[in-house]
Amino acid sequence: MDHADLKHELTLLTEACIHCGLCLESCPTYALKKSEPDSPRGRIHLMKALLDGGLDPAADVYGPLDRCLGCRACETACPSSVKYGHLLEAVRADFEAPHRARSGARRAWGFMLDHVLPYARRISFLTLPLRLAPGAVRALRPLLPAMLGRQLDLLGTPMRQGDPIPEWTPARGQRRGKVAFLAGCVMDALYRPANRATVRMLARAGYDVWVPPDQGCCGALHMHEGDRARAIAFARHNVDAFSAVPELTAVIANSAGCGAAMKEYGSWLSEASAFAARVKDVSEFLAEVGIPAPTRAVASRAAYHEPCHLTHGQRIKDAPRRLLEQVPGLTLVPLAESDWCCGGAGSYTVLQPESSDRLLARKLDHLEASGAELIVTGNPSCLMQLDMGLRQRKKTTPMLHTVEVLDRAYES
């Protein structure tokens, strides 16, 4: 798509906004700032001014856009179905990325985004010192730049991940089909137990599970940052990697951000539409096909935090709860603002730490008020952000991915 076509598409998207303001009360950054430029409606005004030439793209006009979480809660609230997430990503790619000021923190994040985060093995290698000598590494925390120190805080003390997941895992019981599974970058490097639980649950549901050995990063973080070319390259690579085995029932993701991105591959690449249509979040898929009756109790009072890109990006709100309600002994307790962002949001926690911390504190206050003995969610960024907050408050409330809770409801 050339610049003129992109500008035409974005103009249509901005004109879809009727400026009703229903998005304001759903926007976490507006709740923090109470400022029109930090609302979806205000940001759309800014985008339209950029498109119309009323603002100089080289000027420093991107603060409100950078302060946007990209949580897409405004899309859920919008009566006109404005595709705000697509609009934000496109404007960042076409206007903001070429002109954005490159602060030290953003340069460091760009290096991580280009050379570390898309590669699970590199993440594992770089976090090895934290596993072997966490105390010695944390002693260096005061000497690190703020952004790298924040990354260290987010990591905590990573557990040993164990052996890689097999390429093929056979179905248990009556075979119903075969699915492919995106192991992911951060998920495979830091949360492999959740990946193993995902594979076991899919096999229990009657599906052969294939983990394509040539799969790569989904491209979500790059698209969010405005690096459209790199995101599309990752998408094209994955479409090819997942096409090696035909007749898949579905392509499964257990990271809300990855799943939301892969479901949009069709808008990134016209030839990826069929692939995108097969992508399912693991909770969405298991709720659709059904799971065997659990055989063990998981006695706990649990609060479910809804990942933004699951609830607002994929519009999957009830499926995780329906699955968790089938677990014997598990009681889901009400959580205020359960669908509000925790402040993780990919790069947001390291590039906008002040706003991120305020949103995190708000979420932790609600979690404490819920009386939960267990916190459940379905996205690695949420897991890292909430874990950091709990450690800072010296809380020991355990956290699990949704599928890990399900997995514990069966004999090992």
Secondary structure, DSSP 8 states (H G I E B T S, - for coil): --HHHHHHHHHHHHHT-----TTGGG-HHHHHH--GGGSHHHHHHHHHHHHHTSS-TTSS--HHHHT-----HHHHH-TT---HHHHHHHHIIIIIHHH----HHHHHHHHHHHHTTT-HHHHHHHHHHHHH-HHHHHTTGGGS-HHHHHHHHHH-S-----S---SEE--SSS--EEEEEE--SHHHHH-HHHHHHHHHHHHHTTEEEE--TT-----HHHHHHT-HHHHHHHHHHHHHHHTTS-S-SEEEE-SHHHHHHHHTHHHH-GGGHHHHHTEEEHHHHHHHH------S---EEEEE---HHHHTSS---SHHHHHHTTSTTEEE---TTTTS--S-TTTHHHHSHHHHHHHHHHHHHHHHHHT-SEEEES-HHHHHHHHHHHHHTT----EEEHHHHHHTTS--
